[in-house]
Amino acid sequence: MSSTNIPIEEKPAERAPAAVTSDFDARTLFWEKRVCVSAVIGVLAVAVTLFRYAHPLADDFARGYKGRVQGIVPSIINEYFTWTGRWAACGLSYFLTTSFDIVRFYPLLLTIIPAALTAAVYLLLQASGIGATRWQRAALTAAALAIYWAGLPDPGDNFYWLTGSVDNVAGLVVSLLLLAGLIGFRARTPLLSVIAGIGLSLLAVLATGFHEVFGLILCVVFAGGTLQAWLAGDSRRWLWTVCLAAALIGFLIVYVAPGNGVRRAEFPLAANLGVTLQLTIKQSVSNIILWILDVRLLAATILLLILAPRSLTEHRRSSCVVTRDIVIIALTWAAAIFAAFAAVSWAIGMKMAPRTLDGIYFIFLAGWFWVLVMVMRRFAERDEPLLIAAPLLRRIAVAMFVVAMLLTGNTWKALQDLRGAAPAYSAAMGARYRSLAAAAARGEQDATVEPLPQQPESFIKYFELREDPDYWENWSVAHYFGLNTVRMSGKSDKNR
């Protein structure tokens, strides 16, 4: 062992800083790196700008009203027994919608979970030894989130709707923090190990409490991680095992909730084996092929191998990655994605909601790049990099990445919205909610609102008030503002 440690500790130690920093050194590949970073910043700027024009919808008002009347804890219990077992998501949603004026502070509230997701991704990269400097990790974090947002099946269902963000993204944030804690933990004393085990186990129960599908994915990931830790004789193998057990318990708490049975009754094709198999195969194959062939992802993968290979491998050269590790991670990744599609197909027996697909897409991207990192570390000792490109080919890859990031997918759609639809929509929604507040202030019990002139493609379009004042969304908005009824004006109003 000493003979193998000598070259690692002495000779490479002198060269390591230059090798690592050269990945993002402005003196090397200056044009390519600056252009790629600019494209990433541009995508994130567009994504953040849209927050300004978003407004509360549907469940935001329902939970805001119920939380004020019933209280946060009674509302969580009521939902657990009558609608959903997602106790953690309900708790956070009820807290936010009752503690803040969601009409006034909605854009600010929407930024909380994306900001937490950014921090969680950064911390996971740090714990995994990806990027040797803060600048490298920040650049990789920004690139990962830009690729994710640009390729989202429907950003409006999550990032620009608070309830969707809480249900489908917050649990992923907690899961990333949990994995960062597990990967980065180094036992110094038995007492610290016990404290870490208790804390991480509680975090596992919390993570599974946001959404049963992503809780199931977390259990699959923990199963793969636990297997790998035991086969490798890792000192943290018992910690992985305890967290796996805690995640399974947390998942069962959500899954057996009586409210899930009530909600499942609204889906007549749920729990149908034939429908489940058909939907699982159809949805998984069609979406995964689409994701794999995404130009943004392929270009980003090539550029990562060309422009920043050492930021993924240099920091952990002393840790040996064997083929078995890559196989376990790849199989765990595939099993997690398949389990997610199968679970949703079994639960509802129909095409899944875009917000759930957004979360599965995150798991796909995370697994893709994690396997890439492991492969690169497996061959880190090679004298030559895995991919060498001539200057012309390198610049072609950069051009493809920039064009794909800025002019395709959600970025281009959002740019079109920002030119007209988003400001017009925001102005109309603001006027609508001000009129409802004014009606309540005048002591009126019933109010009528006008249809929206247009709706942005980047936001949810299927949530809107109706002419029927008894429709659940109308009821929610009315009671949130202290009115008896709210209805949309229709043809009958125009003919009066």
N, C-alpha and C positions, 0 to 999 in steps of 0.2 A: 504493500500500500504506500509506503514512503517513497518508493521509486516512482510511482505514478503521480504522486502529489508534488514532487520537486518541480517538474516543468510547468505545472499549473500555477504554482505559487510564485515561482521566480521569474522565468523568462517571459511568459505571456503577460505578467502583471505590468511590465513596462510598456507593452504595446497596446494593452486593452483600452485605455482611455482614447487614444487616437482612433482605434478601429471602431469603437462604439460611436463616438461623436461624428465620425465621418459620414454616418448615415444621413444626418441632417446638417452637416457642415455647409455653410453657404459657399465655401470655396469649391465644392465638388457638386457636379450636376445642378448648378445654380438655377438654370432656367427651368428645368423639369420640376424641381421641388417647389419653387416659388409659384409656378403656375398651378400645380396641384393643390397647394395650400390655399391659394386664392379661390379656386373653384369650391373647395370645401367650405371656406368662410362664406362665400356667396350663397351656397345652399342653406347653411344654417341661418344666415341673415334673413332669407326669405321665409324660412320656417318660423323664426321668432316674430317677424313682423305680423304674421297672420294672427298671433295671439291678440293683438290690439283690436281686431274686428270680430272676435268671437263673443257670443252671448249665451247665457244659461238656457237650457232646454229641458223639457220633459221631467225625467227623474230628479234633476237638480232642484226643481221647484217642489216636487212631491216629497223628497226627503227633507228639504229645508222647512216645509210646513209641518210635516209630521214630527220632526225633531223638536221644533219649538213647542208643539202642543203636548206631545207624549213624553218628551225627554229623550236624550240620546240612548241611554242604556235600555229603557223599555222598548224603544223603537228597534234596536238590534235584536232583542229577544223576540219581538213580534215577527220580524222578518225571518228569523231562524225557524220559527214554527209555522209560518204561513206562506213563505215565498222562496227564500234562499238560505243556504248554509254559509254563505260567504261573510262570516261574522266580522272579520278584520276589515274587509272592504266597506261593509255597511257602517262600521264604527268610524272609519276615517271620513267617509262620505257625509254621514250625519254630523260629525264634528265640524267639518268645513262649511257645510251649507247652513248650519244653524249659528255658527260663531261669527260669520262674516256676512255682510250684505253682498250676496252673490251677483246682484245686478250691477252694483257699483265696482266691485273688486274682481269680477270674473277673470279678466285677462291676467291679473296678478296671481290668482289662485291656480290658473292653468299652468303657470310656469313652475309651480312647486315640484311636481313629480318629474317633469323633464330635467329640471336642475338636479334632483336627487339621482336620476338615472345617469346623468353625466358624471356625478361624483362616484357612483357605484362602479361604473365602467373603469374610471381612472384607478380606483382603489384595487379592483381586480387585476388590472394590468400591473400595478405596482407589486401586489402580492405574488404574481406569477413571474416576476422578473422580466417583464416585457417593457423595453425601454430603460436605458440606464440613467436618464436624466428626466427632470420634470418636463422639460420642453418636448422631449421625445414622446413621453406618455400623453402629454396634452395634445400633441399633433395627432397621434394615433387614436385617441379618444374622440377628437373632433371628426376625424375621417370616418371612424366607425359609425358614429351617430348620423353623419351626413348621408352615408350610404344607406343606412337603415331608413331614415325619414324619406329619402328620395324614392325608395323602392317599396314603401308601405302599400299594402293593398288598399287601405282607406285611412288616411291620417285623421280625417274628421271624426271618425268613430272613437278615437282615443285622445290624441293630443289636443283637440279643440272641443272636447266635450268632457266635463269634469267627471261625471259618473263613469264614463267609459275608461278614462285614464286611471281612476282609482281602482276599478275592478280588474283591469287587464295589464296595467303597467306597474302599479305600486308593488304588487307581489313579485314581479321580476326584479325590481329594485332591491327588495329585501333578500331575495334569493342570491343576487350578485354579491351583496354585502356578506351574506352567510358564506358563500364560496370563497370570497376574499379572506375572511377570517380563518376558514379551515386551511386553505392553501398556505397562508402566510404564518400560521401559528407554529411556534417552536417551543416545546415544553422545556422549561427551566427547572421547575420544582413540581412535585406531585400535587401540591395545593393549587398551583396555577392551572394545571391540567384539569382538575376537578371544576374550578371556577369557569374555565373556558368551556368545558363540556356542558355545564348547566346553562351558561349564557347562550351558546350556539344552539343548544337544543330548544330553548325558548324561542330563539329567532327562527328555527325551522318550523315550529308550530305556528308562529305568526305568519311566515311566508306562505304556508299552505292555506291559511285562513282567508286569503284574498280571492282565490279562484280555484275551483276543484280541478280544472284541466291543467293549469300551471302547477298546482300542487302535485298532481300525478307526474308531471314532467320532472319536478324536483326530486321526487322519490326515485324515478328511473336514473337520474343523474347521480344521486347519492349511492344507488346500488352499484353503478359502474365504478364510481370513485372508491367505494368500500372494497370492492373486489380487487381493484388495482393496488390499493394500499396494503391489503393482506398478502397478495402475491409478491409484492416488492419488499415486504417486511418493514413497511414504513412505521415510524414511531407514533404516527397519528392514527393508526388503523382503528384503535378503539374509539377515538374521537369521531371518526367517520361512521363507525357502527352505531354509536349513540345518536348521532344526528340523523342517520337513516331511520332508526326506530322512532325518533321524535317526529320526523316528517310523515311517517306512515300513520302515527297517531293523529297528527294534525289533519291529514287528508281524510281519515275516517270521521273525524269530528264534523268536517264539512259535508262529506258524502252522505252520512246517515241522517242529516237534518230533515225533520218532517216537512219543512218548506219545499225541499227539492221534489218531494213526491207530489205536492200540490201543483208546483210549476210544471212538472213532467206530464201531468194530466192534460195540459193544453197542447201537447204534441202527440197526435194519434199514432204516428209511426215510430215513436220512441221505443227502445228496447226490442226492436224487430231485427233479428239476426240477418236476414236476407238484405234488408234495406241498409243495415249497418255495413255489411261487407261491400255492397255496391258503392255506397257513398264514400267509404274509407278509401277504396281503390281509386275511384274517380277523382276525388278531391285531392288526395295526396299526390297522385301521379301528375295531374294537370298543373298543380301549383309548384311542385318541386322542379319539374322540367322548366317551367317558366322562370323560376328563381335561378336555377343553374345557368340558364342561357342569358341571363341579364347582362347586358354589356357593361353596366357599372361595376358589377361584381367581378366579372372576368378581367376587366381593365385594372381594377384595384388590386386584384390578386397578382397580376403580372408586375404592376408597378411596385408592389410591396417586395416582391422578390428581387427587383432590379435596384430600387432606390434605397431600401431600408432593411436589408436582410440581417445585418448584425444587431440591430436593435431588438430582434426577436430571439437571437441565439447567444450573443456574447456574454450576457449577464449570468447565464446559467450553464456555462460550458462545463463546470465541474460536476453537474448532475447528469448522470447517464440516462438517456432515453433509449429504451430498447423497442424492438418491433412489437412486442407484446403490448406495450403501453399504447401505441398508436392504434392497434387493432381494438383494444378495449374501449378506447375513447370513441373511435369511429362507430363501433357497434352500439355503444351507449347513445350516441347522437342519433343514429338511425332509429333505434328503439324508442327514444323519447318523442321524435317527430311522428312516428307511426302510431304510438300510443295516444298522442294528442288528437290526431285525425279520427282514430277509432273511437275514442271516448266521446267526442262531440257528436259523431254520427250515431252512436248508441243512445246518447242522452236526448237528442231532439229529432232524429230521423229525417233531417232535412239539411239543406245547405247551411253551413255555419255562418254566423254573423261576421262581418268584416273585422270587428274589433278583436274577436278571438283569433282570426287569421293573422292579424297584425302581430299578436303575441307569438304565434307559432313561427312566423317569419323571423322574429328576433332570435328564437332558438336555432333556426336554420343558419342564420348568419354567424351567430356565436360559435356553433359547432364547426362550421366551415373554416373559420379562421383559427379556431383552436386546433383542429387537425393539421392545418397548414403550419402552425407554430411547432407542433410536435414533430412533424416530418422534417422541418428545417433544423430542429435541434438534433434530430437523429443523425443528420449528415453534416453537423456543424464542424466536424474535424476535417472535412474534405479541404484540400488545398484550393479547389475551385468552387465558386458558388453554383447553386443548383440551376440558375438561369443567367445566361450572359446574352445581352442584346447589343447590337450595333447602334451607334448614335441615331441613325435614321429610324430604325425599328422602335427605339426607345421613345423618340419624339412622336411617332405615330401612336404608340400606346398612351402617351400623355394626352395627345389631342383627342383620342377616343374617350378617355376618361372625362376630360373637361366638357366635351360636347354632350356626352351622355348624362353627366351630372346636372348640367345647366339647362339643357334643351329637351330633356325627355322626362317622363314620369311625373312625380308630384311637383318638381321644381317648376317646370314649364306651366303646368296647370295652375299652380299658385301665382306665378307671375301674371298670368292672364286674369286671375281673380283680383289681384291687387290693382290692376289697371281700371277696374270699374265695379265689378260685382261685389267684392268684399266691402268697399266703403259704402256703397248704396245699401247693402244688406244691413250693415252696422247702424247706419243712420235710421233706417226704417225700424229696426228692432229697438233702438234707443228711444225713438218716438213712441213706439207701442208701449213700452214699459213705463215711460213717463206718464202716458195718458191713463194707464191703469192705476198708477199710484195717485194721480190727481183725482180720479173718480172715487177711489177709496177715501181720500182726504175730504171730499165733498159729502161723504156719507152715502153715496150711491151703492146699490147692491148688485147691479147688473151692468155689464159693459160690453161693447161691441168694438172689435178691432178690424183694421183693414188688412187684406192680403199683402204679402211681401212683394215688392216689385220684381225682385230676382234673388236667387240664392247662389252663393259661391259653390263651385265644384269641390273645393277643398273641405267644405263643412258638411255636416249631416243634412240631408234633404228630406228624409222621411219623417222627421219629427216636426209637426206643424199643427197649430190649432185648427179646429174644424167648426162647421156651422152648428153641430150638435153640442150644446153646452154641457151635456152629461158625459161626453167623451173624457177619458181619464186624464188626458193632458190638459184639456180645458179646465177640468176640476182642480188639478194641481196648481195651475197658474192662478186661477181665481182665488183659491184659499190662501196661497202664498201672499197675495196682495191684499187680503182681507175682504174680498168680494164674495158674493154668492154664486154668480155665474159669469163666465166670459165666453163669448162666441165669435166666430169669424163672420163678417158680413158676406152675404152671398147675392145671388141673382134677385131674390125676393126683396132685398133691401134696395137694390138699384131701380126696381120697378115701382117703388112707392112714390 
